[in-house]
Amino acid sequence: MEYDLSQSITEFTRELSVKLPGLLVILVVFILITLAVKVILWRLESYIINKLKKKGALQAEAEKRVNTITGVFNKFVYVILWVVGFIIILGHLGGSTSPLVAAVGVLGLAFSFGAQSLVKDIINGLFIILENQVRVGDVAIINGTGGFVEAINLRTIISRDLTGTVHVFPNGYINAIANLTKEWSAFVFDIRVAYKEDVDNVISVIKEVAEGLRNDDVFGEKIIEPAEVFGLDQFGDSAIVIKGRLKTFPLQQWAVAREFNRRIKMEFDRRGITIPFPHRRVYLGKPSDPLEVLLKNQNKERERKKDE
């Protein structure tokens, strides 16, 4: 038995020494192919981004779309490439590849029958990516939950909300997507002022503040076009409401909104424009009895008639 084991080891070592150069060549070739594919995909990304920019797309928007598509495509290509490489290496070492190919076919058949939810996720994921519904780097509301999209895969979309909570959505169960940062964004404002204020004057002040913000060195780069002040939108219980909109570049609407609100408050205070707020009157002490008040009023009325 010892002799047979030694002989087997010797034969295996001899065969390995014969096949090792070819194995090294295969590994080097596949590494070079992987690097070549990576370079080709990188150049393809740059080419597509430049084409989208020539068509009028913003740099950030073009990069979001291309990175989302190529991120999924890269994983798919690399998996296929290394599966093929593994089969070739196995065949070179003398192993039979027929059972492996048959097993892959059986697995595919099993997935088609048993993993219906997985197939649904992948199909829906392809449509989400190809239709450019949402991209990595967008802020979107998915099934009612808002967050920053960190990853888009064929099976899931991963987002993180403001508290840092990570949400994972299977693509097959996504019913609604609201993208807040596609191509451009906007801050819609409802400014409440007192009824006594001159509406035309208030609108003029709002436009001045918005234009000053647009001419600012920092915030001006975040705003696409002049503010739209729609006018008097509604009559509230204690205020009139002026509605308008500031159109910004994606992801910039919140920073612009905070600065705009700050400047509006400061300018309204400087010009004496009243921003109303709810008032509540508090009475201290025991309230009067309605019946008692009524009797006192009747007695006063009788005394007045007697005097007459």
C-alpha positions as CSV (number, residue, x, y, z in Angstrom):
1,M,0.0,0.0,0.0
2,E,2.9,2.4,0.9
3,Y,4.5,1.6,-2.5
4,D,1.2,2.3,-4.4
5,L,0.7,5.6,-2.5
6,S,4.3,6.7,-3.3
7,Q,3.9,5.8,-6.9
8,S,0.6,7.7,-7.1
9,I,2.2,10.8,-5.6
10,T,5.2,10.5,-8.0
11,E,2.9,10.2,-11.0
12,F,0.8,13.1,-9.9
13,T,3.9,15.3,-9.4
14,R,5.2,14.3,-12.8
15,E,1.9,15.1,-14.5
16,L,1.7,18.4,-12.6
17,S,5.2,19.4,-13.7
18,V,4.3,18.6,-17.3
19,K,1.0,20.6,-17.1
20,L,2.2,23.4,-14.9
21,P,3.7,25.6,-17.7
22,G,0.4,25.3,-19.6
23,L,-1.6,26.1,-16.5
24,L,0.6,29.2,-15.8
25,V,0.1,30.3,-19.4
26,I,-3.7,29.9,-19.1
27,L,-3.7,31.9,-15.8
28,V,-1.6,34.7,-17.3
29,V,-3.8,34.9,-20.4
30,F,-7.0,35.2,-18.3
31,I,-5.4,37.8,-16.1
32,L,-4.4,39.8,-19.2
33,I,-7.9,39.3,-20.7
34,T,-9.4,40.6,-17.4
35,L,-7.2,43.7,-17.5
36,A,-8.1,44.2,-21.1
37,V,-11.8,43.9,-20.4
38,K,-11.4,46.4,-17.5
39,V,-9.6,48.9,-19.8
40,I,-12.2,48.5,-22.5
41,L,-15.1,49.0,-20.1
42,W,-13.4,52.1,-18.7
43,R,-12.9,53.6,-22.2
44,L,-16.5,52.7,-23.0
45,E,-17.7,54.5,-19.9
46,S,-15.7,57.6,-20.9
47,Y,-17.1,57.4,-24.4
48,I,-20.7,57.1,-23.4
49,I,-20.3,60.0,-20.8
50,N,-18.9,62.3,-23.5
51,K,-21.7,61.3,-25.9
52,L,-24.3,62.1,-23.3
53,K,-22.7,65.4,-22.5
54,K,-22.8,66.4,-26.2
55,K,-26.5,65.7,-26.1
56,G,-26.9,68.2,-23.3
57,A,-26.7,65.9,-20.3
58,L,-25.0,67.3,-17.2
59,Q,-21.6,65.7,-16.2
60,A,-22.9,64.4,-12.9
61,E,-26.1,63.0,-14.5
62,A,-24.2,61.2,-17.3
63,E,-21.8,59.7,-14.8
64,K,-24.6,58.4,-12.6
65,R,-26.3,56.7,-15.4
66,V,-23.2,55.2,-16.9
67,N,-21.7,54.0,-13.6
68,T,-25.0,52.3,-12.7
69,I,-25.2,50.4,-15.9
70,T,-21.5,49.5,-16.1
71,G,-21.4,48.5,-12.4
72,V,-23.9,45.8,-13.0
73,F,-22.5,44.8,-16.4
74,N,-19.0,44.5,-15.0
75,K,-20.0,42.0,-12.4
76,F,-21.9,40.0,-15.0
77,V,-18.9,39.9,-17.4
78,Y,-16.4,39.0,-14.7
79,V,-18.5,36.1,-13.5
80,I,-18.8,34.7,-17.0
81,L,-15.1,35.2,-17.7
82,W,-13.9,33.4,-14.6
83,V,-16.5,30.6,-14.9
84,V,-15.2,29.9,-18.4
85,G,-11.6,30.1,-17.1
86,F,-12.3,27.6,-14.4
87,I,-13.8,25.2,-16.9
88,I,-10.7,25.5,-19.2
89,I,-8.3,25.0,-16.3
90,L,-10.2,22.0,-15.1
91,G,-10.1,20.5,-18.6
92,H,-6.4,21.2,-18.9
93,L,-5.7,19.3,-15.6
94,G,-7.5,16.3,-17.1
95,G,-10.8,16.7,-15.3
96,S,-14.0,16.0,-17.1
97,T,-16.0,19.2,-17.8
98,S,-19.1,17.4,-19.0
99,P,-20.5,16.9,-15.5
100,L,-19.8,20.5,-14.6
101,V,-21.6,21.8,-17.7
102,A,-24.5,19.4,-17.0
103,A,-24.7,20.6,-13.4
104,V,-24.8,24.2,-14.6
105,G,-27.7,23.3,-16.9
106,V,-29.6,21.5,-14.1
107,L,-29.0,24.5,-11.8
108,G,-30.4,26.9,-14.5
109,L,-33.5,24.6,-14.9
110,A,-34.0,24.5,-11.1
111,F,-33.8,28.3,-10.9
112,S,-36.3,28.7,-13.7
113,F,-38.8,26.6,-11.8
114,G,-38.1,27.1,-8.2
115,A,-36.7,30.7,-7.9
116,Q,-39.5,32.6,-9.4
117,S,-39.0,35.6,-7.0
118,L,-35.3,35.7,-7.9
119,V,-36.1,35.7,-11.7
120,K,-38.7,38.4,-11.0
121,D,-36.2,40.5,-9.1
122,I,-33.6,40.2,-11.9
123,I,-36.1,41.1,-14.7
124,N,-37.4,44.1,-12.8
125,G,-33.9,45.2,-12.0
126,L,-33.0,45.1,-15.7
127,F,-35.9,47.3,-16.5
128,I,-35.1,49.8,-13.7
129,I,-31.5,50.1,-15.0
130,L,-32.3,50.2,-18.7
131,E,-35.1,52.7,-18.3
132,N,-32.9,54.9,-16.2
133,Q,-35.5,55.2,-13.4
134,V,-33.0,55.6,-10.6
135,R,-29.2,55.7,-10.5
136,V,-26.4,55.2,-7.8
137,G,-26.0,58.6,-6.2
138,D,-29.7,59.7,-6.5
139,V,-32.0,60.5,-3.6
140,A,-35.2,58.6,-4.2
141,I,-38.3,57.5,-2.4
142,I,-38.8,53.8,-2.9
143,N,-42.0,52.2,-1.7
144,G,-42.6,55.2,0.5
145,T,-39.1,55.2,2.1
146,G,-36.6,57.9,1.1
147,G,-32.9,57.7,1.1
148,F,-29.6,58.0,-0.8
149,V,-29.1,55.2,-3.3
150,E,-25.8,53.5,-2.6
151,A,-26.0,50.5,-4.8
152,I,-28.2,49.1,-7.6
153,N,-27.8,45.4,-8.3
154,L,-29.8,43.0,-10.6
155,R,-31.7,41.7,-7.5
156,T,-31.8,44.6,-5.1
157,I,-31.6,48.4,-4.6
158,I,-29.8,49.6,-1.4
159,S,-30.4,53.0,0.0
160,R,-29.5,54.8,3.2
161,D,-31.8,57.3,4.9
162,L,-30.8,60.5,6.9
163,T,-30.5,58.6,10.2
164,G,-28.0,56.1,8.6
165,T,-30.4,53.2,8.4
166,V,-29.7,51.0,5.3
167,H,-32.8,49.8,3.4
168,V,-32.6,46.9,1.0
169,F,-35.4,46.6,-1.6
170,P,-35.8,43.5,-3.8
171,N,-36.5,44.7,-7.3
172,G,-39.4,42.4,-7.8
173,Y,-41.3,44.1,-4.9
174,I,-40.7,47.7,-5.8
175,N,-44.1,49.3,-6.6
176,A,-43.1,53.0,-6.8
177,I,-40.0,55.0,-7.3
178,A,-39.9,58.8,-6.8
179,N,-36.5,60.2,-7.9
180,L,-35.8,63.5,-6.3
181,T,-32.5,64.3,-8.1
182,K,-32.9,63.3,-11.7
183,E,-31.5,66.0,-14.1
184,W,-32.6,68.9,-11.9
185,S,-34.3,69.5,-8.5
186,A,-36.4,72.2,-7.0
187,F,-37.2,73.8,-3.7
188,V,-40.9,74.8,-3.5
189,F,-41.6,77.5,-0.9
190,D,-44.8,78.6,0.8
191,I,-44.2,81.9,2.6
192,R,-46.9,83.1,5.0
193,V,-47.3,86.8,5.7
194,A,-50.0,88.7,7.6
195,Y,-53.2,89.9,5.9
196,K,-52.2,93.5,6.4
197,E,-49.1,93.2,4.2
198,D,-49.0,94.5,0.6
199,V,-48.8,91.4,-1.6
200,D,-47.0,93.0,-4.5
201,N,-44.4,94.4,-2.1
202,V,-43.9,91.0,-0.5
203,I,-43.5,89.3,-3.9
204,S,-40.9,92.0,-4.8
205,V,-38.9,91.4,-1.7
206,I,-39.0,87.6,-2.3
207,K,-37.6,88.1,-5.8
208,E,-34.9,90.4,-4.5
209,V,-33.8,87.8,-1.9
210,A,-33.8,85.0,-4.5
211,E,-31.8,87.1,-7.0
212,G,-29.3,88.0,-4.3
213,L,-28.9,84.3,-3.5
214,R,-28.5,83.5,-7.2
215,N,-25.7,86.1,-7.5
216,D,-23.9,84.7,-4.4
217,D,-20.5,83.2,-5.1
218,V,-21.2,80.0,-3.2
219,F,-25.0,79.4,-3.7
220,G,-25.2,80.9,-7.2
221,E,-23.5,77.8,-8.7
222,K,-26.2,75.6,-7.2
223,I,-29.1,77.4,-8.9
224,I,-30.1,76.8,-12.5
225,E,-32.4,79.7,-13.2
226,P,-34.2,82.7,-11.6
227,A,-36.8,82.0,-9.0
228,E,-40.4,81.5,-10.1
229,V,-42.8,83.3,-7.8
230,F,-46.3,82.0,-8.7
231,G,-48.1,84.6,-6.5
232,L,-50.8,84.6,-3.8
233,D,-51.6,80.9,-3.5
234,Q,-54.1,80.7,-0.7
235,F,-55.9,82.5,2.2
236,G,-55.1,80.8,5.5
237,D,-56.7,81.2,8.9
238,S,-54.2,83.8,10.0
239,A,-52.0,84.4,6.9
240,I,-51.8,84.7,3.2
241,V,-49.5,82.2,1.4
242,I,-47.1,83.2,-1.4
243,K,-45.9,80.2,-3.4
244,G,-42.8,79.9,-5.6
245,R,-40.0,77.7,-6.7
246,L,-36.2,77.7,-7.0
247,K,-34.8,75.3,-9.5
248,T,-31.4,73.8,-8.6
249,F,-28.9,71.2,-9.7
250,P,-29.5,67.7,-8.3
251,L,-28.9,67.3,-4.6
252,Q,-28.5,71.0,-4.0
253,Q,-32.1,72.0,-3.2
254,W,-31.8,71.4,0.5
255,A,-28.8,73.6,1.0
256,V,-30.3,76.4,-1.2
257,A,-33.6,76.1,0.7
258,R,-32.0,76.6,4.1
259,E,-30.0,79.6,3.0
260,F,-33.1,81.1,1.2
261,N,-35.2,80.7,4.4
262,R,-32.5,82.4,6.5
263,R,-32.3,85.3,4.2
264,I,-36.0,85.7,3.9
265,K,-36.3,85.9,7.7
266,M,-33.6,88.5,8.0
267,E,-35.0,90.6,5.2
268,F,-38.6,90.5,6.5
269,D,-37.4,91.5,9.9
270,R,-35.4,94.4,8.4
271,R,-38.4,95.7,6.4
272,G,-41.0,95.1,9.1
273,I,-42.9,92.4,7.2
274,T,-44.9,90.3,9.6
275,I,-44.7,86.5,9.5
276,P,-47.8,85.5,11.6
277,F,-47.9,82.7,14.0
278,P,-50.7,81.2,16.1
279,H,-51.8,83.1,19.2
280,R,-53.5,81.7,22.3
281,R,-55.1,83.8,25.0
282,V,-55.0,82.4,28.5
283,Y,-57.5,83.5,31.2
284,L,-56.4,83.0,34.9
285,G,-59.0,82.5,37.6
286,K,-62.4,80.9,37.9
287,P,-64.6,81.4,34.8
288,S,-68.0,83.0,35.1
289,D,-71.1,80.7,35.3
290,P,-73.1,81.3,32.1
291,L,-76.4,81.0,34.1
292,E,-75.3,83.4,36.7
293,V,-74.3,86.0,34.0
294,L,-77.7,85.5,32.3
295,L,-79.7,86.2,35.6
296,K,-77.6,89.3,36.4
297,N,-78.3,90.7,32.9
298,Q,-82.0,90.0,33.3
299,N,-82.1,91.8,36.7
300,K,-80.2,94.7,35.3
301,E,-82.8,94.9,32.5
302,R,-85.7,94.9,35.0
303,E,-84.2,97.6,37.1
304,R,-83.6,99.8,34.0
305,K,-87.3,99.4,33.0
306,K,-88.4,100.3,36.6
307,D,-86.3,103.5,36.5
308,E,-87.9,104.5,33.3
